[in-house]
């Protein structure tokens, strides 16, 4: 797989934090895309490319299981 995408609404702080933690990059924003609980919210698009994933894996320390 060369590219993985994800979407998140502006109020989904935990989900956006997870995407950032695993290396997804913000690519775009649809402003005022959703009306919820009396307010408009943006929808954000994120992506992770294969070479970005591989570079990240190369720099992460290996996990070692305790015996």
Residue pairs with C-beta under 8 A, 6 or more apart in sequence:
1 50
2 49
2 50
3 47
3 48
3 49
3 50
4 24
4 47
4 48
4 53
5 27
5 45
5 46
5 47
6 19
6 24
6 45
6 46
6 47
7 43
7 44
7 45
7 46
8 15
8 16
8 19
8 43
8 44
8 46
9 33
9 34
9 36
9 41
9 42
9 43
9 44
10 41
10 42
10 43
10 44
11 36
11 41
16 44
16 46
19 46
22 48
23 48
23 52
23 53
23 56
24 46
24 47
24 48
25 46
25 47
25 48
25 52
26 44
26 45
26 46
27 45
27 46
27 47
28 44
28 45
29 42
29 43
29 44
29 45
30 42
30 43
30 44
30 45
31 42
32 40
32 41
32 42
33 40
33 41
33 42
33 43
34 40
34 41
34 43
35 41
